[in-house]
Amino acid sequence: MSKSPISIDVLGDRCPIPVQKIRKVFKQCSRGKTIHVFADDPESLHDIPVLLVRLGLEPAIISEAEIGWKFIIRT
């Protein structure tokens, strides 16, 4: 089993595409994985945390990136 994180680049994508792409990856990965999401849509700062609450996951670690934000999500 690989311990390297899964990366999702949604730079340039606007709502609701980032959340749709994240949901698709969630369906394909097992519990205990780390996902790094790179987003620049300001709505992602709201939409991604809400998605995690709805799915019963712990909050993302959010940091500013060179462009937009990086979300670290643990499944």
N, CA, C and O atoms as a Tinker XYZ file with bonds, in Angstrom:
   300  protein
     1  N      0.841000   -1.174000    0.000000    73     2
     2  CA     0.000000    0.000000    0.000000    64     1     3
     3  C      0.890000    1.242000    0.000000    63     2     4     5
     4  O      1.807000    1.352000    0.814000    81     3
     5  N      0.624000    2.156000   -0.893000    73     3     6
     6  CA     1.411000    3.379000   -1.013000    64     5     7
     7  C      0.986000    4.389000    0.041000    63     6     8     9
     8  O     -0.201000    4.583000    0.305000    81     7
     9  N      1.990000    5.026000    0.635000    73     7    10
    10  CA     1.696000    6.044000    1.648000    64     9    11
    11  C      1.722000    7.443000    1.050000    63    10    12    13
    12  O      1.421000    8.411000    1.749000    81    11
    13  N      2.073000    7.575000   -0.221000    73    11    14
    14  CA     2.125000    8.897000   -0.816000    64    13    15
    15  C      0.705000    9.433000   -1.029000    63    14    16    17
    16  O     -0.219000    8.680000   -1.336000    81    15
    17  N      0.556000   10.741000   -0.859000    73    15    18
    18  CA    -0.786000   11.323000   -0.971000    64    17    19
    19  C     -1.286000   11.323000   -2.412000    63    18    20    21
    20  O     -0.509000   11.293000   -3.367000    81    19
    21  N     -2.588000   11.356000   -2.530000    73    19    22
    22  CA    -3.243000   11.518000   -3.829000    64    21    23
    23  C     -3.361000   13.024000   -4.057000    63    22    24    25
    24  O     -3.790000   13.749000   -3.160000    81    23
    25  N     -2.989000   13.499000   -5.234000    73    23    26
    26  CA    -3.098000   14.927000   -5.542000    64    25    27
    27  C     -4.240000   15.172000   -6.512000    63    26    28    29
    28  O     -4.408000   14.457000   -7.500000    81    27
    29  N     -5.020000   16.197000   -6.206000    73    27    30
    30  CA    -6.111000   16.620000   -7.080000    64    29    31
    31  C     -5.878000   18.085000   -7.424000    63    30    32    33
    32  O     -5.865000   18.941000   -6.540000    81    31
    33  N     -5.695000   18.366000   -8.693000    73    31    34
    34  CA    -5.484000   19.731000   -9.155000    64    33    35
    35  C     -6.796000   20.242000   -9.746000    63    34    36    37
    36  O     -7.213000   19.808000  -10.819000    81    35
    37  N     -7.431000   21.153000   -9.047000    73    35    38
    38  CA    -8.657000   21.762000   -9.558000    64    37    39
    39  C     -8.454000   23.255000   -9.806000    63    38    40    41
    40  O     -9.406000   24.036000   -9.790000    81    39
    41  N     -7.202000   23.635000  -10.033000    73    39    42
    42  CA    -6.903000   25.031000  -10.347000    64    41    43
    43  C     -7.615000   25.412000  -11.637000    63    42    44    45
    44  O     -7.524000   24.704000  -12.640000    81    43
    45  N     -8.314000   26.520000  -11.604000    73    43    46
    46  CA    -9.055000   26.980000  -12.769000    64    45    47
    47  C    -10.480000   26.448000  -12.840000    63    46    48    49
    48  O    -11.298000   26.956000  -13.607000    81    47
    49  N    -10.781000   25.421000  -12.037000    73    47    50
    50  CA   -12.140000   24.876000  -12.010000    64    49    51
    51  C    -13.004000   25.695000  -11.062000    63    50    52    53
    52  O    -12.552000   26.118000   -9.999000    81    51
    53  N    -14.230000   25.908000  -11.454000    73    51    54
    54  CA   -15.162000   26.672000  -10.634000    64    53    55
    55  C    -16.268000   25.769000  -10.113000    63    54    56    57
    56  O    -16.528000   24.697000  -10.659000    81    55
    57  N    -16.908000   26.222000   -9.053000    73    55    58
    58  CA   -17.995000   25.509000   -8.412000    64    57    59
    59  C    -19.010000   25.052000   -9.451000    63    58    60    61
    60  O    -19.402000   25.844000  -10.307000    81    59
    61  N    -19.434000   23.826000   -9.400000    73    59    62
    62  CA   -19.250000   22.779000   -8.400000    64    61    63
    63  C    -18.191000   21.733000   -8.781000    63    62    64    65
    64  O    -18.107000   20.681000   -8.147000    81    63
    65  N    -17.390000   22.017000   -9.805000    73    63    66
    66  CA   -16.440000   21.028000  -10.328000    64    65    67
    67  C    -15.438000   20.541000   -9.276000    63    66    68    69
    68  O    -15.220000   19.332000   -9.196000    81    67
    69  N    -14.810000   21.412000   -8.458000    73    67    70
    70  CA   -13.855000   20.895000   -7.469000    64    69    71
    71  C    -14.473000   19.846000   -6.535000    63    70    72    73
    72  O    -13.858000   18.810000   -6.281000    81    71
    73  N    -15.661000   20.102000   -6.031000    73    71    74
    74  CA   -16.306000   19.157000   -5.119000    64    73    75
    75  C    -16.645000   17.858000   -5.849000    63    74    76    77
    76  O    -16.505000   16.776000   -5.278000    81    75
    77  N    -17.082000   17.951000   -7.086000    73    75    78
    78  CA   -17.393000   16.744000   -7.859000    64    77    79
    79  C    -16.154000   15.886000   -8.059000    63    78    80    81
    80  O    -16.220000   14.663000   -7.932000    81    79
    81  N    -15.024000   16.515000   -8.370000    73    79    82
    82  CA   -13.775000   15.767000   -8.576000    64    81    83
    83  C    -13.307000   15.119000   -7.274000    63    82    84    85
    84  O    -12.827000   13.985000   -7.283000    81    83
    85  N    -13.444000   15.826000   -6.164000    73    83    86
    86  CA   -13.049000   15.274000   -4.867000    64    85    87
    87  C    -13.930000   14.082000   -4.516000    63    86    88    89
    88  O    -13.424000   13.054000   -4.065000    81    87
    89  N    -15.230000   14.203000   -4.714000    73    87    90
    90  CA   -16.153000   13.076000   -4.440000    64    89    91
    91  C    -15.771000   11.843000   -5.262000    63    90    92    93
    92  O    -15.810000   10.722000   -4.756000    81    91
    93  N    -15.407000   12.048000   -6.508000    73    91    94
    94  CA   -15.027000   10.937000   -7.386000    64    93    95
    95  C    -13.795000   10.216000   -6.826000    63    94    96    97
    96  O    -13.743000    8.986000   -6.819000    81    95
    97  N    -12.823000   10.969000   -6.366000    73    95    98
    98  CA   -11.615000   10.359000   -5.784000    64    97    99
    99  C    -11.967000    9.627000   -4.492000    63    98   100   101
   100  O    -11.451000    8.537000   -4.247000    81    99
   101  N    -12.835000   10.203000   -3.663000    73    99   102
   102  CA   -13.249000    9.535000   -2.425000    64   101   103
   103  C    -13.840000    8.161000   -2.712000    63   102   104   105
   104  O    -13.580000    7.206000   -1.980000    81   103
   105  N    -14.626000    8.059000   -3.764000    73   103   106
   106  CA   -15.264000    6.788000   -4.109000    64   105   107
   107  C    -14.243000    5.732000   -4.525000    63   106   108   109
   108  O    -14.490000    4.534000   -4.387000    81   107
   109  N    -13.092000    6.180000   -5.037000    73   107   110
   110  CA   -12.088000    5.259000   -5.562000    64   109   111
   111  C    -10.978000    4.924000   -4.566000    63   110   112   113
   112  O    -10.197000    4.004000   -4.809000    81   111
   113  N    -10.893000    5.648000   -3.456000    73   111   114
   114  CA    -9.777000    5.398000   -2.535000    64   113   115
   115  C    -10.272000    4.794000   -1.223000    63   114   116   117
   116  O    -11.443000    4.910000   -0.862000    81   115
   117  N     -9.357000    4.158000   -0.537000    73   115   118
   118  CA    -9.693000    3.499000    0.722000    64   117   119
   119  C     -9.542000    4.475000    1.885000    63   118   120   121
   120  O     -8.947000    5.545000    1.756000    81   119
   121  N    -10.093000    4.075000    3.008000    73   119   122
   122  CA    -9.962000    4.861000    4.239000    64   121   123
   123  C     -8.491000    4.955000    4.624000    63   122   124   125
   124  O     -7.703000    4.051000    4.344000    81   123
   125  N     -8.140000    6.050000    5.262000    73   123   126
   126  CA    -6.774000    6.225000    5.734000    64   125   127
   127  C     -5.848000    6.890000    4.731000    63   126   128   129
   128  O     -4.664000    7.075000    5.015000    81   127
   129  N     -6.365000    7.255000    3.560000    73   127   130
   130  CA    -5.540000    7.925000    2.559000    64   129   131
   131  C     -5.497000    9.418000    2.837000    63   130   132   133
   132  O     -6.405000    9.980000    3.449000    81   131
   133  N     -4.426000   10.046000    2.377000    73   131   134
   134  CA    -4.290000   11.496000    2.441000    64   133   135
   135  C     -4.434000   12.040000    1.028000    63   134   136   137
   136  O     -3.845000   11.527000    0.077000    81   135
   137  N     -5.230000   13.087000    0.922000    73   135   138
   138  CA    -5.476000   13.716000   -0.377000    64   137   139
   139  C     -5.060000   15.177000   -0.283000    63   138   140   141
   140  O     -5.429000   15.882000    0.656000    81   139
   141  N     -4.287000   15.622000   -1.268000    73   139   142
   142  CA    -3.911000   17.024000   -1.372000    64   141   143
   143  C     -4.702000   17.629000   -2.527000    63   142   144   145
   144  O     -4.623000   17.156000   -3.661000    81   143
   145  N     -5.456000   18.665000   -2.231000    73   143   146
   146  CA    -6.257000   19.347000   -3.246000    64   145   147
   147  C     -5.693000   20.747000   -3.429000    63   146   148   149
   148  O     -5.490000   21.479000   -2.461000    81   147
   149  N     -5.442000   21.109000   -4.680000    73   147   150
   150  CA    -4.959000   22.439000   -5.015000    64   149   151
   151  C     -6.075000   23.160000   -5.762000    63   150   152   153
   152  O     -6.481000   22.739000   -6.845000    81   151
   153  N     -6.572000   24.258000   -5.170000    73   151   154
   154  CA    -7.729000   24.964000   -5.715000    64   153   155
   155  C     -7.504000   26.466000   -5.668000    63   154   156   157
   156  O     -6.782000   26.975000   -4.811000    81   155
   157  N     -8.135000   27.166000   -6.604000    73   155   158
   158  CA    -8.040000   28.624000   -6.592000    64   157   159
   159  C     -9.405000   29.314000   -6.637000    63   158   160   161
   160  O     -9.476000   30.542000   -6.683000    81   159
   161  N    -10.474000   28.543000   -6.624000    73   159   162
   162  CA   -11.815000   29.126000   -6.582000    64   161   163
   163  C    -12.122000   29.506000   -5.131000    63   162   164   165
   164  O    -12.132000   28.630000   -4.266000    81   163
   165  N    -12.372000   30.782000   -4.844000    73   163   166
   166  CA   -12.668000   31.185000   -3.465000    64   165   167
   167  C    -13.820000   30.401000   -2.831000    63   166   168   169
   168  O    -13.848000   30.226000   -1.613000    81   167
   169  N    -14.762000   29.931000   -3.637000    73   167   170
   170  CA   -15.879000   29.133000   -3.108000    64   169   171
   171  C    -15.391000   27.820000   -2.496000    63   170   172   173
   172  O    -16.066000   27.249000   -1.639000    81   171
   173  N    -14.231000   27.343000   -2.928000    73   171   174
   174  CA   -13.672000   26.098000   -2.377000    64   173   175
   175  C    -13.388000   26.225000   -0.884000    63   174   176   177
   176  O    -13.447000   25.236000   -0.154000    81   175
   177  N    -13.080000   27.436000   -0.429000    73   175   178
   178  CA   -12.821000   27.652000    0.998000    64   177   179
   179  C    -14.061000   27.356000    1.837000    63   178   180   181
   180  O    -13.952000   27.065000    3.028000    81   179
   181  N    -15.217000   27.427000    1.230000    73   179   182
   182  CA   -16.480000   27.094000    1.901000    64   181   183
   183  C    -16.925000   25.683000    1.544000    63   182   184   185
   184  O    -17.269000   24.887000    2.418000    81   183
   185  N    -16.914000   25.380000    0.234000    73   183   186
   186  CA   -17.502000   24.128000   -0.263000    64   185   187
   187  C    -16.772000   22.872000    0.203000    63   186   188   189
   188  O    -17.418000   21.885000    0.555000    81   187
   189  N    -15.454000   22.887000    0.212000    73   187   190
   190  CA   -14.702000   21.684000    0.602000    64   189   191
   191  C    -14.900000   21.367000    2.085000    63   190   192   193
   192  O    -15.175000   20.214000    2.418000    81   191
   193  N    -14.770000   22.347000    2.990000    73   191   194
   194  CA   -15.061000   22.025000    4.400000    64   193   195
   195  C    -16.488000   21.514000    4.626000    63   194   196   197
   196  O    -16.693000   20.612000    5.439000    81   195
   197  N    -17.471000   22.070000    3.924000    73   195   198
   198  CA   -18.856000   21.608000    4.065000    64   197   199
   199  C    -18.978000   20.164000    3.583000    63   198   200   201
   200  O    -19.658000   19.357000    4.217000    81   199
   201  N    -18.330000   19.833000    2.476000    73   199   202
   202  CA   -18.344000   18.457000    1.974000    64   201   203
   203  C    -17.792000   17.494000    3.021000    63   202   204   205
   204  O    -18.367000   16.430000    3.254000    81   203
   205  N    -16.694000   17.860000    3.643000    73   203   206
   206  CA   -16.078000   16.983000    4.642000    64   205   207
   207  C    -16.993000   16.770000    5.846000    63   206   208   209
   208  O    -17.076000   15.661000    6.374000    81   207
   209  N    -17.669000   17.813000    6.277000    73   207   210
   210  CA   -18.629000   17.676000    7.385000    64   209   211
   211  C    -19.741000   16.717000    6.986000    63   210   212   213
   212  O    -20.100000   15.826000    7.756000    81   211
   213  N    -20.286000   16.893000    5.792000    73   211   214
   214  CA   -21.378000   16.030000    5.313000    64   213   215
   215  C    -20.962000   14.566000    5.243000    63   214   216   217
   216  O    -21.778000   13.670000    5.461000    81   215
   217  N    -19.678000   14.327000    4.934000    73   215   218
   218  CA   -19.191000   12.954000    4.815000    64   217   219
   219  C    -18.650000   12.398000    6.136000    63   218   220   221
   220  O    -18.213000   11.249000    6.202000    81   219
   221  N    -18.683000   13.222000    7.183000    73   219   222
   222  CA   -18.217000   12.768000    8.488000    64   221   223
   223  C    -16.711000   12.646000    8.593000    63   222   224   225
   224  O    -16.205000   11.862000    9.396000    81   223
   225  N    -15.988000   13.414000    7.789000    73   223   226
   226  CA   -14.526000   13.383000    7.824000    64   225   227
   227  C    -14.001000   14.539000    8.664000    63   226   228   229
   228  O    -14.699000   15.526000    8.895000    81   227
   229  N    -12.769000   14.400000    9.113000    73   227   230
   230  CA   -12.176000   15.478000    9.908000    64   229   231
   231  C    -11.908000   16.685000    9.009000    63   230   232   233
   232  O    -11.766000   16.537000    7.795000    81   231
   233  N    -11.839000   17.870000    9.599000    73   231   234
   234  CA   -11.611000   19.082000    8.799000    64   233   235
   235  C    -10.282000   19.029000    8.047000    63   234   236   237
   236  O     -9.314000   18.414000    8.495000    81   235
   237  N    -10.267000   19.682000    6.909000    73   235   238
   238  CA    -9.044000   19.767000    6.110000    64   237   239
   239  C     -8.070000   20.739000    6.765000    63   238   240   241
   240  O     -8.465000   21.662000    7.478000    81   239
   241  N     -6.805000   20.507000    6.507000    73   239   242
   242  CA    -5.779000   21.488000    6.852000    64   241   243
   243  C     -5.647000   22.368000    5.614000    63   242   244   245
   244  O     -5.338000   21.878000    4.528000    81   243
   245  N     -5.877000   23.649000    5.779000    73   243   246
   246  CA    -5.890000   24.568000    4.643000    64   245   247
   247  C     -4.730000   25.544000    4.779000    63   246   248   249
   248  O     -4.536000   26.158000    5.828000    81   247
   249  N     -3.965000   25.678000    3.701000    73   247   250
   250  CA    -2.866000   26.652000    3.696000    64   249   251
   251  C     -2.845000   27.358000    2.346000    63   250   252   253
   252  O     -3.323000   26.832000    1.341000    81   251
   253  N     -2.287000   28.550000    2.350000    73   251   254
   254  CA    -2.157000   29.281000    1.098000    64   253   255
   255  C     -1.065000   28.616000    0.266000    63   254   256   257
   256  O     -0.037000   28.191000    0.791000    81   255
   257  N     -1.302000   28.537000   -1.016000    73   255   258
   258  CA    -0.328000   27.988000   -1.953000    64   257   259
   259  C      0.119000   29.119000   -2.878000    63   258   260   261
   260  O     -0.372000   30.244000   -2.786000    81   259
   261  N      1.045000   28.805000   -3.757000    73   259   262
   262  CA     1.530000   29.821000   -4.692000    64   261   263
   263  C      0.362000   30.439000   -5.459000    63   262   264   265
   264  O      0.290000   31.653000   -5.650000    81   263
   265  N     -0.544000   29.573000   -5.890000    73   263   266
   266  CA    -1.794000   30.024000   -6.525000    64   265   267
   267  C     -2.931000   29.375000   -5.743000    63   266   268   269
   268  O     -3.068000   28.152000   -5.751000    81   267
   269  N     -3.729000   30.165000   -5.083000    73   267   270
   270  CA    -4.882000   29.617000   -4.369000    64   269   271
   271  C     -4.532000   28.979000   -3.042000    63   270   272   273
   272  O     -3.789000   29.544000   -2.240000    81   271
   273  N     -5.088000   27.769000   -2.817000    73   271   274
   274  CA    -4.967000   27.104000   -1.519000    64   273   275
   275  C     -4.654000   25.627000   -1.693000    63   274   276   277
   276  O     -4.931000   25.024000   -2.729000    81   275
   277  N     -4.072000   25.071000   -0.653000    73   275   278
   278  CA    -3.836000   23.627000   -0.591000    64   277   279
   279  C     -4.660000   23.094000    0.561000    63   278   280   281
   280  O     -4.589000   23.608000    1.677000    81   279
   281  N     -5.440000   22.065000    0.290000    73   279   282
   282  CA    -6.258000   21.397000    1.292000    64   281   283
   283  C     -5.668000   20.027000    1.514000    63   282   284   285
   284  O     -5.481000   19.272000    0.560000    81   283
   285  N     -5.370000   19.690000    2.753000    73   283   286
   286  CA    -4.919000   18.337000    3.089000    64   285   287
   287  C     -6.084000   17.646000    3.768000    63   286   288   289
   288  O     -6.555000   18.062000    4.826000    81   287
   289  N     -6.537000   16.568000    3.123000    73   287   290
   290  CA    -7.726000   15.850000    3.574000    64   289   291
   291  C     -7.325000   14.423000    3.915000    63   290   292   293
   292  O     -6.594000   13.777000    3.163000    81   291
   293  N     -7.806000   13.939000    5.049000    73   291   294
   294  CA    -7.578000   12.539000    5.431000    64   293   295
   295  C     -8.916000   11.812000    5.356000    63   294   296   297
   296  O     -9.913000   12.247000    5.933000    81   295
   297  N     -8.913000   10.696000    4.633000    73   295   298
   298  CA   -10.162000    9.954000    4.459000    64   297   299
   299  C    -10.347000    8.966000    5.602000    63   298   300
   300  O    -11.343000    8.244000    5.638000    81   299
